[in-house]
Amino acid sequence: IGVKESHQTTIFRIIAAILHLGNLEIQGERDGEACSVSSEDEHLANFCALLGLEHGQMQHWLCHRK
């Protein structure tokens, strides 16, 4: 369809990251008032690696609204 190979690679990375994010295990805490993501979660590590994001920051902001 005329999409450059470099653009295809970027699209595939984004899709792979979204799929890993969907497999992320988020644990509820305090009767659903809070949540946490394990720092050992391989899907979070892959998500951050694919998008070039900082692991600790992503782990924090997935569970906080502000």
C-alpha positions in Angstrom: 0.0 0.0 0.0 3.0 2.2 -0.3 4.1 2.5 3.3 7.8 2.9 3.8 9.6 0.1 5.6 10.7 2.5 8.4 7.1 3.6 9.0 6.0 -0.1 9.0 8.6 -0.8 11.7 7.3 2.0 13.8 3.7 0.9 13.4 4.6 -2.6 14.4 6.5 -1.4 17.5 3.5 0.7 18.6 1.1 -2.2 18.0 3.3 -4.6 19.9 3.6 -2.1 22.8 -0.2 -1.8 23.0 -0.6 -5.6 23.0 1.9 -5.9 25.9 0.0 -3.1 27.8 -3.1 -5.2 27.4 -1.4 -8.1 29.1 -0.2 -6.0 32.1 -1.3 -7.3 35.5 -2.7 -4.5 37.7 -3.4 -5.5 41.3 -6.2 -3.8 43.2 -5.5 -2.6 46.7 -7.5 -1.2 49.6 -10.9 -2.4 48.3 -10.4 -1.0 44.9 -9.3 2.5 46.1 -5.8 2.0 44.8 -3.8 -0.2 42.5 -0.2 -1.3 41.7 1.8 -2.8 39.0 4.7 -5.2 39.8 8.1 -3.8 38.9 8.9 -7.4 37.8 6.1 -7.5 35.2 7.7 -8.5 31.9 4.9 -6.9 29.8 5.6 -3.5 31.4 9.3 -3.9 30.7 8.6 -4.8 27.1 6.1 -1.9 26.7 8.6 0.6 28.0 11.5 -0.8 25.9 9.4 -0.7 22.7 8.3 3.0 23.3 11.5 4.2 24.9 9.8 5.1 28.2 11.2 5.1 31.7 10.0 2.0 33.6 9.6 3.6 37.0 7.6 6.6 35.7 5.3 4.4 33.6 4.7 2.1 36.6 3.8 5.1 38.7 1.5 6.9 36.2 -0.5 3.8 35.3 -1.8 3.8 38.8 -2.2 7.6 39.6 -4.6 10.0 38.1 -2.7 13.2 38.4 
